Amino acid sequence: MHCPVCGHTDTKVIDTRLSAEGSAIRRRRECEKCSYRFSTGEEVELLDLTVVKRDGGRETYSRDKLSQGIRRSLQKRPYTDSAFRTLLNGIERDIQRKKTDELTSREIGEIVMDRLKSFDEIAYIRFASVYRQFADIESFTRELESLNARSRKKGTKKEKTVVDEGNRLKI
């Protein structure tokens, strides 16, 4: 690693920390010539992944392009940068788990929608409406009803009877 101040090639690592998601490392370094201290970061990078587009065209995977698409669906929605990074890292981990050097844009879109569904339902619907190119209002409505049914299922809780000092309580 070159020192950003003097350009010397020998630097030593003073401290190393793993990110909360476990997909990045932050290192604190010191130049052995001028003693300047600086930080570097290492992130997991998807290497040599080719995305096969709907029209059959191919392009290199771009984290920035994926990030921009997801941010568009999250526009004016409440989320933190940390939560967004965690979401993006999770999507990339799912892509890496495919263990292939070529994925279709459809496969990537399905991974994104699966993650967005639990991250933010409004962003999910926005992303799905563009990604799935709903042909009519009925297909859009079916997707909304499916999401609504999932939310209701997730929100219902079974009653549990608890006996506390001889009294029955329903929770």
C-alpha positions in Angstrom: 0.0 0.0 0.0 1.4 3.4 -1.0 1.3 6.3 1.4 -1.1 8.9 0.1 1.2 11.7 1.4 4.8 10.7 0.4 4.2 7.7 -1.9 6.4 5.4 0.1 5.6 1.7 -0.5 6.1 0.4 3.0 3.2 0.9 5.5 2.3 -1.1 8.5 -1.1 -2.1 9.7 -1.9 -0.7 13.2 -5.5 -1.9 13.6 -7.9 -4.1 11.7 -11.7 -4.2 12.2 -14.4 -6.3 10.7 -17.6 -4.5 9.6 -20.9 -5.4 11.3 -22.0 -7.4 8.3 -18.8 -9.2 8.1 -18.2 -8.4 4.4 -15.7 -5.6 4.8 -12.5 -4.9 6.7 -11.2 -1.5 7.8 -7.5 -1.2 8.4 -5.7 1.7 10.1 -2.2 2.1 8.5 1.0 4.1 9.2 3.6 5.0 6.7 7.0 3.8 7.9 8.8 6.8 6.2 6.7 9.9 7.2 4.5 8.3 10.0 1.3 9.5 8.3 -1.7 7.5 9.4 -4.6 6.6 7.1 -7.4 4.1 6.8 -8.1 1.6 4.0 -11.1 -0.6 3.4 -11.5 -4.0 1.8 -14.9 -5.2 0.6 -15.9 -8.5 -1.0 -16.1 -7.9 -4.7 -18.0 -10.0 -7.2 -15.4 -10.8 -9.8 -15.9 -11.7 -13.4 -19.7 -11.9 -13.2 -21.5 -11.4 -16.5 -25.1 -10.4 -16.5 -27.2 -11.7 -19.4 -29.8 -9.1 -20.3 -33.4 -9.9 -21.5 -32.4 -9.0 -25.1 -29.5 -11.5 -24.9 -26.9 -8.8 -24.5 -24.1 -9.3 -22.0 -22.5 -6.8 -19.6 -20.2 -6.9 -16.6 -21.9 -6.8 -13.2 -22.0 -3.4 -11.7 -22.6 -2.8 -8.0 -23.3 0.9 -8.7 -26.0 0.0 -11.2 -27.7 -2.4 -8.8 -27.4 0.2 -6.0 -29.0 3.0 -8.2 -32.0 0.8 -9.1 -32.6 -0.1 -5.5 -32.2 3.5 -4.3 -34.8 4.6 -6.9 -37.3 2.1 -5.4 -36.5 3.4 -1.9 -36.9 7.1 -2.9 -38.6 9.1 -0.2 -38.7 6.0 2.1 -37.2 5.9 5.5 -34.0 3.9 5.7 -30.4 4.4 7.0 -27.2 4.1 5.0 -26.2 1.3 7.2 -29.4 -0.6 6.6 -29.0 0.0 2.8 -25.4 -1.3 2.9 -26.6 -4.4 4.8 -29.3 -4.9 2.2 -26.9 -4.5 -0.7 -24.4 -6.8 0.9 -27.0 -9.5 1.5 -28.1 -9.3 -2.2 -24.5 -9.7 -3.3 -24.0 -12.6 -0.9 -27.1 -14.3 -2.5 -25.6 -13.7 -5.9 -22.3 -15.2 -4.9 -24.0 -18.3 -3.5 -25.1 -19.1 -7.0 -21.5 -19.9 -7.7 -21.5 -19.1 -11.3 -19.8 -16.6 -13.5 -22.9 -15.7 -15.5 -26.4 -14.8 -14.2 -29.5 -13.5 -16.0 -30.9 -10.1 -15.1 -34.0 -12.0 -14.2 -32.2 -14.1 -11.6 -30.7 -10.9 -10.1 -34.0 -9.2 -10.1 -35.7 -12.1 -8.2 -32.9 -11.9 -5.6 -33.4 -8.2 -5.2 -37.2 -8.5 -4.9 -36.9 -11.3 -2.3 -34.7 -9.1 -0.2 -36.7 -5.9 -0.7 -40.0 -7.7 0.3 -38.8 -8.0 3.8 -36.8 -4.7 3.8 -39.5 -2.3 2.6 -42.8 -3.4 1.1 -43.4 -0.1 -0.7 -39.9 -0.3 -2.3 -40.6 -3.9 -3.2 -43.8 -2.9 -5.1 -42.0 -0.1 -6.9 -39.2 -2.3 -7.9 -41.5 -5.1 -9.0 -43.7 -2.8 -11.0 -40.7 -1.8 -13.1 -38.9 -5.1 -13.1 -41.9 -7.3 -13.9 -43.4 -4.8 -16.3 -47.0 -5.3 -15.2 -49.1 -5.4 -18.4 -52.3 -4.2 -16.7 -53.8 -3.1 -13.5 -55.0 -6.7 -12.7 -51.5 -8.1 -12.6 -50.4 -5.2 -10.4 -53.4 -5.8 -8.1 -52.7 -9.5 -7.8 -49.1 -8.7 -6.7 -50.5 -6.2 -4.1 -53.0 -8.8 -2.8 -50.2 -11.4 -2.5 -48.1 -9.0 -0.5 -51.1 -8.0 1.7 -51.9 -11.7 2.4 -48.3 -12.3 3.3 -48.4 -9.3 5.7 -51.6 -10.5 7.3 -50.1 -14.0 7.8 -47.0 -12.5 9.3 -49.0 -10.2 11.6 -51.3 -12.9 13.1 -50.2 -14.4 16.4 -51.6 -17.5 18.0 -52.9 -17.0 21.5 -50.9 -18.6 24.2 -52.3 -19.5 27.6 -50.0 -18.9 30.5 -50.6 -20.0 34.1 -49.3 -17.5 36.6 -49.8 -18.1 40.3 -53.0 -20.1 39.5 -54.4 -17.4 37.2 -54.8 -18.1 33.4 -53.7 -15.3 31.2 -54.1 -15.2 27.4 -51.3 -13.6 25.5 
